[in-house]
Amino acid sequence: GFVLEISNVNSDGFNFGVYVDGGVDQAVYLASVTGCNIRCTTIGAGNPVSNCVTLSNCLVATIDGNLFDNNTQGDHAVYCLQSSGLFIRQNRIRNSISEGVKVTHFTGGAGNDDTQIWSVTHNDIRDCDGAATMQSDSFNHALMQFEYNYCDTIGDAGSSNSAVTFVAAETTGASRIKNIAFGHNTMKDLQARA
């Protein structure tokens, strides 16, 4: 579909709470996830669930005003791959066993060559192994702007969670990060570094 809107969904127990993939031609022009309450629970003996929201190959995506709880079962509350414009705002994110928010390009050079902006702002992220990781990891990709601003990042003061708060990385080939905006963030009870 050209535009996809997911709103006011209450989900408790899943593998992927929301999974959207626009394909290599980014057939989903705009994807939005708003006002949802999504919580992980264990599915089957010893089989952890995965992500509250996974968006892949959407030209522009907004994830706004949601409650995400991975319940120490899921990897990421928000996992986005290969979006030109990405806006993650005003979410409450809890208990991810990996990063609360992870955004990345695909490896191997698929998708857009130029990514305009990834913005993570005004989120409340607590008790996650890491708050946010951004990776520019495809050949010849340029990320023009990454923003991580006005976020509250709170650890759990004793476990291994919140070991790394924010990571930005150029990891493959000729990937390039042009600009990073990082400010007005509150951080408390982290295990390693901000």
Secondary structure, DSSP 8 states (H G I E B T S, - for coil): --EEEEES-EEES-S-SEEEE-TTTT-EEEEEEES-EEE----STT-----SEEEESEEEEEEES-EEE-TTT-S-SEEEES-SEEEEES-EEE--SSEEEEEE--TTS-S-SEEEEEEEES-EEES-SEEEEEEE-STT-EEEEEEEES-EEE--SSSS-SSEEEEEEE-STT-EE--EEEES-EEES-SSB-
